Amino acid sequence: MPRDCFLGVAYSIDKSQVTRAADRPPREGAHRPQRPRVTVARAEQEAVVARFITAVNSGDLQGLMDVLAPDVVSVADGGGLVRGAARRPIHGADKMPRYLLGGLAKAGVAFEAWPTWVNGHPAIRGEVDGELAGAVYFEIEGGRITRIFSIANPNKLGRLDEATELAR
């Protein structure tokens, strides 16, 4: 919660009084606006993921750039345990393919991607030498990937192959 909002709530003071006291302008929109949710047909999502998988498995840099939105953001969760997992978000279709394909080339491993679904999102299952290495799920808008969420944390991946009972 921004400082001026907290002080206003905690002491029942008008926001303008707080900002005058702090001699700072009010922070309108201090937090990021949420992206509007877009409904994308399952067939379109699967087609986009198939294009991504083809590009990754073949090492096609241009094919990867074509499937990513220009303002794509990639966030990785390696849990501090996975070497090569990005510690900060990667922004832009120009940086993401180089990071992904360059990292795979540098690791020198036999990586293969397979389609799946994770938490209701289209995703890929990444395997190295036939063993689960990570899961990547996507947000898709307008036929392109806008958000990439990578999970490589071994503490979280252990449950990926397990069926989970849903209960209320």
N, C-alpha and C positions, 0 to 999 in steps of 0.2 A: 504494500500500500504506500503510495507517495506520502512524503513527509507532511505536506500541507493538508492532505485528506485525513491523515491520522490525527493531527492536532485538532482539526475541526470536529471530528467525531468524538475524540476523547474529552475535549473541553467545551463542546457545544458552541464553538466559535465559528462565525461566518468565514468562508474560505478567503474572501478578500482581506479580512482583518489579519488572518494568519500570514498571507503573502506580504502585506504592508509591514508587519512586524519583522518578518524575515528579510525585508527589503529585496524581494525577488518576485519576478512576475509569476502568475499562476501557471502551473504545468498542465495545460489543456492537452488531453490525449497523450499523457505521459507513457501509457502502455501501448503496445502494438494492437492495432485493430485485428479482429479475427477475420480470417478469410471466409467468404461465404461458402457454404457447402454446395457443391454442384453434384447433381445426380447424373451419373454416367452409366450407360447400359453395360451390363456384364460382358457382352460380346465385344464391345469396344475396348473395355479394360483388358480382356484376354488377348486381343489383337495387339495392343500396345506392349503388353508384357512379352508376348511372343517376339515382337520386333527387338525388344531390349535383350532378350535371351539370345537371339540369333547374333546380334552385334557383339555381345560379351563373349559368347562361345567361339566366335570366329576372329575376335580381336579387331573388329571393324570400327575404327575411330569415327569415321563419318556417319556410319549407321547409328552409332550411339548418340552422336550429337543431334541427329535428325529426330530421334525419339524423345529428347529432353526439351522442355520448355526453356526459353532463354534465361528466365529467372529461377531456374530450379535450385532447390536447397536440399542438401544431403546432410543428415545427422547420423552419426554412428554411436553405437553403444558397445564398447569393448570391455567395459567394466574396469579399465586400467590393467587388464590382464592380457590383452591381445596386441601384439606388436603390429604396427601399421594401421591400426584403427584411428581414424581422424579424431582428434580431441576437440576440435572446434568445427562448427558447421562449414560446409563447402558451398559457396554460392556461385552459380552461373554455369551455363552449358559449356562454356569454354574450359573451365577448370575440372569439372566432375569427370569427364571421360579420361582425361590425362591421369588424374589421380587413380581411378579404378583400373584402367588397363596398364598403366605404369607400375602400380603396386603389384598386380598379378605377374607382370613380366619380371619385376625385380625379385619376387618370391621364388620364381622358377618352379612352380608347382603345376600339376595337372588339375586345373579348376574347371568345373562343369556346373552350369546352372539349369535348374528344373523348375517348371511352373508349379505354384501351389497357392494357397490362400492363408493369410495370417490375420487374425482378428477382423475378419470380414473384408480385408483389403486384398487386391491382387498382389502376389508376391513371387519371389523366387527362393528356392532352396539351393544354397551354394555348397558344393562338395569339393573337397580336395582329396584326391586319391580314393574316392568312394566313401569318404567319411564326412559327416556333416560339419561344415566350417562356419556357416552363417545363414541367416535369413534376411531377406531384404523385402520390405513391402513399400507400396507406392500409393501416392495420390495422383489421380489422372484428371486432367481437364483439357478439353479441346483436342483430344487425340495425342496429347503429349504428357509426359511425366513432369509434375510440378514439385513433388516432394518425395524424397527417398529416405527411408528409415532403415538403417542397417543394425542388425543384432548379431554380434560376434561373441558376446560375453558367454563363456562356457557354462556359467551358473544358470543362465536363462535358456540356453539352447538345449539343455538336457531334457526339458519338458516338451520340446517341439514335436517329438515323435509320439508323445503320449496323447491318447484321447482323454478329454476332460469332460466329466459329467457336469451338466448344467443343473443348478438347483436354485430354488427361490429362497 
